Amino acid sequence: MRKITLLAAVTAAALTLGTTTNAQEPTPTPAPAKTTATQAGKKLTDDELMKMLDDLGYEITKRPAETDTVKRVQIKVSRGKMDVPLSINLNGDKSLLMAYVNVGKMGDAELANSAALLKLLELNDGFLVDGKGKFLVNPKTKMLWMSATSENRGITPKVLRDHIEGVVASVCDHEDAWDFSKWPKAGEVKTEVKK
């Protein structure tokens, strides 16, 4: 019993000595935070988004007008043989960064092709742009869109480029899913999904 008490006392003394600081030792100074285009938590503005797109060197095909409520920017990104026309903007309350690619207008044949539409729905289940992307159909125009959103917080040029490149990669990688000319005939079943 005495050995345990003595061992506990020695251990406590060693721990106490190990945690005391020497007055002559300098306190380490934390490294200054790296500055980015937007600090963590800060929302990107429409003007900052436009400047970042310019600085990143994307080919801007249409800039928003001063009178536009939504400041949508249209860019073209080329990958291999494909030119991807992408629209990018912030939503109304500036909480989301949104990117869209119009991949085509659906006719009656496409709207009736359940196998092809099922494949689009399967891809919406987390396969596109790391789970942030999805295919959408506008109920009025019947346009098919590939869409991706990210939270507008701490957007840096790298985050913006990754967002754009993720959308472009999803569009290019899944051309068979959205290119109507490659769709199986209505009634054919083709369920393989690229990951």
PyMOL commands that set and color helices and strands:
alter all, ss='L'
color gray80, all
select helices_A, chain A and resi 2-19+46-56+108-111+114-124+129-131+157-173+175-178+180-182
alter helices_A, ss='H'
color red, helices_A
select strands_A, chain A and resi 59-62+73-79+82-90+96-105+133-137+143-151
alter strands_A, ss='S'
color yellow, strands_A
deselect
rebuild
show_as cartoon
